[in-house]
Amino acid sequence: MSVTFPANRTTGADVLSGLPLRTAEWILSARAESVRAARALVGRELRSWGTGGLVDDCTLIISELVTNAIQHGGTAFSLRLGSDGNWVYGEVFDAGDGLPCMGSEDLDATCGRGLLIVGTLADDWGVVEAQGGGKIVWFVAGLGGEPVS
């Protein structure tokens, strides 16, 4: 069975089978300190869910998405996670205009490579315009089916 998480939204969770057993959501401010806070929240939550094997990849993905939300959204943003114990679904919503796009693959570039990192680490990811404005950047990790504890 394929299901969309969260309900009534078409995102990468369409590729997941089954509902998430665990979910968590936070609202963070558009300050640089929120990147560190988001990493800590994600790491703590995933370890408590038994998905510790995905912590490194997911915290790096979240770092990139939160940094983008702060730089381009400029307002408080939300971070949401879900998991069935094998895969992790995450999303970051910000109210900023415009949709993010992939930067250059230039190895000497000092910025603009965050979504390339997300694309490399995540099994799937994408961007959805949110109803009422803003956007949601989502990702899925751990679809390989191997236990991640």
C-alpha positions in Angstrom: 0.0 0.0 0.0 1.3 3.4 -0.9 0.4 6.4 1.3 1.1 10.1 1.4 2.5 11.6 4.5 1.4 14.1 5.7 -2.2 13.6 4.6 -3.5 15.6 1.5 0.0 16.5 0.3 1.8 15.0 -2.7 5.4 14.6 -1.7 8.1 12.0 -1.8 6.3 10.0 0.8 4.2 8.6 -2.0 7.0 6.1 -2.5 6.7 4.8 1.1 4.7 1.8 2.0 2.8 2.0 5.3 2.2 4.8 7.6 4.8 6.4 9.8 4.8 4.9 13.3 6.4 8.0 14.7 6.3 11.7 13.9 7.8 14.8 15.2 7.5 18.5 14.3 9.2 21.7 15.4 9.0 25.4 14.6 12.3 27.2 14.6 13.3 30.8 14.1 15.3 32.0 11.1 18.5 32.4 13.0 21.9 30.7 12.4 21.6 28.9 15.8 18.6 27.0 14.4 20.8 24.9 12.1 22.6 23.4 15.2 19.3 23.1 17.0 17.7 21.2 14.1 20.6 18.8 13.9 20.4 18.1 17.6 16.6 17.6 17.5 16.8 15.2 14.5 19.7 13.2 15.9 18.0 12.8 19.3 14.6 11.9 17.7 16.0 9.4 15.2 18.1 7.6 17.9 15.0 7.3 20.1 13.1 5.8 17.2 15.7 3.1 16.6 16.8 4.7 13.3 20.3 5.7 14.5 21.9 4.3 11.4 20.3 7.2 9.4 21.4 10.0 11.8 24.5 11.2 10.0 22.8 11.4 6.6 19.6 12.9 7.9 21.3 15.5 10.0 23.4 16.6 7.1 20.4 16.8 4.8 18.5 18.8 7.5 21.5 21.1 7.9 21.3 22.0 4.2 17.5 22.4 4.1 17.4 24.5 7.3 20.2 26.7 6.0 18.3 27.3 2.8 15.1 28.1 4.7 16.9 30.6 6.9 18.7 32.3 3.9 15.9 32.3 1.5 12.7 32.1 3.6 13.8 34.6 6.2 11.0 33.8 8.7 10.3 31.0 11.2 10.1 27.6 9.5 8.9 24.2 10.4 10.7 20.9 10.4 8.8 17.6 10.3 10.0 14.0 10.5 8.3 10.6 10.2 9.5 7.1 10.3 8.3 3.5 10.3 11.5 2.3 11.9 13.2 1.6 8.6 12.8 4.8 6.5 12.8 8.4 7.5 10.8 11.1 5.8 11.6 14.7 6.5 10.4 18.1 5.3 11.2 21.7 5.9 8.6 24.4 5.2 9.4 28.1 4.8 7.1 30.9 3.7 9.7 32.4 1.3 8.9 33.1 -2.3 10.4 31.1 -5.1 11.5 27.5 -5.4 15.0 26.3 -4.7 17.1 24.9 -7.6 20.2 22.8 -7.9 23.5 24.8 -7.9 26.6 24.2 -9.9 28.6 21.0 -9.5 31.7 23.1 -9.6 34.0 21.6 -7.0 35.5 25.0 -6.2 32.1 26.6 -5.5 31.7 27.9 -2.0 27.9 28.0 -1.9 25.0 26.6 -3.9 25.7 22.9 -3.5 23.3 22.1 -0.6 20.7 20.5 -2.8 23.4 18.5 -4.6 24.3 17.1 -1.1 20.6 16.4 -0.4 20.3 14.6 -3.8 23.3 12.5 -3.1 22.3 11.4 0.4 18.6 11.0 0.1 16.9 8.1 -1.6 14.3 10.6 -3.0 13.6 14.3 -2.5 11.8 17.2 -4.1 10.1 20.5 -3.7 6.4 21.3 -3.4 4.7 24.7 -3.5 2.6 25.0 -0.3 -1.0 26.1 -0.3 -1.1 29.7 0.8 2.5 30.4 -0.2 5.9 29.2 0.6 7.4 25.8 -0.2 8.1 22.4 1.3 11.4 20.7 0.6 11.1 17.0 1.5 13.4 13.9 1.5 13.2 10.2 2.2 16.2 8.2 3.5 16.5 4.5 4.3 14.4 2.9 1.6 17.1 0.2 1.1 15.0 -2.0 3.4 18.0 -2.9 5.7 17.5 -2.3 9.4 19.0 1.0 10.4 19.5 0.7 14.2 
